[in-house]
Amino acid sequence: MKTIQILMIIFICAIMFTVLESIRENNKFKIKEYMIKDKKIPKEFNGYKIVMMSDLHCASYGTDNEKLIKTVKDISPDIIIFAGDMIIGSTRLMEYNLKVAELIKELSKTADCYYGIGNHEKRLNDNDEEHKKAWSDYYNAVQPDENCGNVYILDNRKKEIIKDGAHMNIYGLDLDNEYYERLSRIKPDVAKLSQLLGEADKNFFNILIAHNPDYFERYADWGADLTLSGHVHGGLVRLPLFGGVISPKLRLFPKYDYGLFQKNDKAMILSNGLGSHSIKLRINNVPELVIITLECGDSI
């Protein structure tokens, strides 16, 4: 009987620690920095600084995200990239989604913004008429006014980034909902990616915003030199040596959970995100803001 009581106390303490640690981690963010070297990066882009954020899910750091805004302004990036799921795909939470739109407009005063579509943006835009109206309201709210910079929503679109006469390409992939379904095993092939995005111009350095990291090999084969992803939330709980525990597709210890991945001379940076959704659990997995610095040279 005494042994059972001791085990119960240990179990309760473990649960309390998990809850308290998760609350602590969900209320702060860190800065994670990467350097990407590639011969295809024009020398004019040496030192080019990108701030990347994903999976905010309407979280707020300070009143009206003032801490997040100040941090980005202090970094003074050349561009800002949103790698999807900045919002929550629910019409009931449009009050919070519209606050995200105000955040993005405020950030655009610091640098041009490039917004890739995640499954929550897709959910809001690819449902019944109520959801479609909500997406239209959000889309219009994100559009800058005369006091803001540019915000480009890249729903299967391409933009050229030009500096001192040189340029590189940035694409935003908008995948159908079937590629996000739990337990789904389908993968987009190169032909599908070309159908959505067009052929990749392999003479230039190509950045691809692709929210779902599961298909990194396909993105690389299509022609993405640098893929920027989120979606997995770092696996929620991160264990030493093992990494992230579970993916949104309910796969244990997913291959792509967090960090920098490479295939030959192609790279993917996978953020663990800034917020949480549904299961608001984070252990050893502090939310992050990503800084990427580009350099011309041999690939890392």
Order of alpha helices (4+ residues) and beta strands (2+ residues): alpha-beta-beta-alpha-beta-alpha-beta-alpha-alpha-beta-beta-beta-alpha-beta-alpha-beta-beta-beta-beta-beta-beta
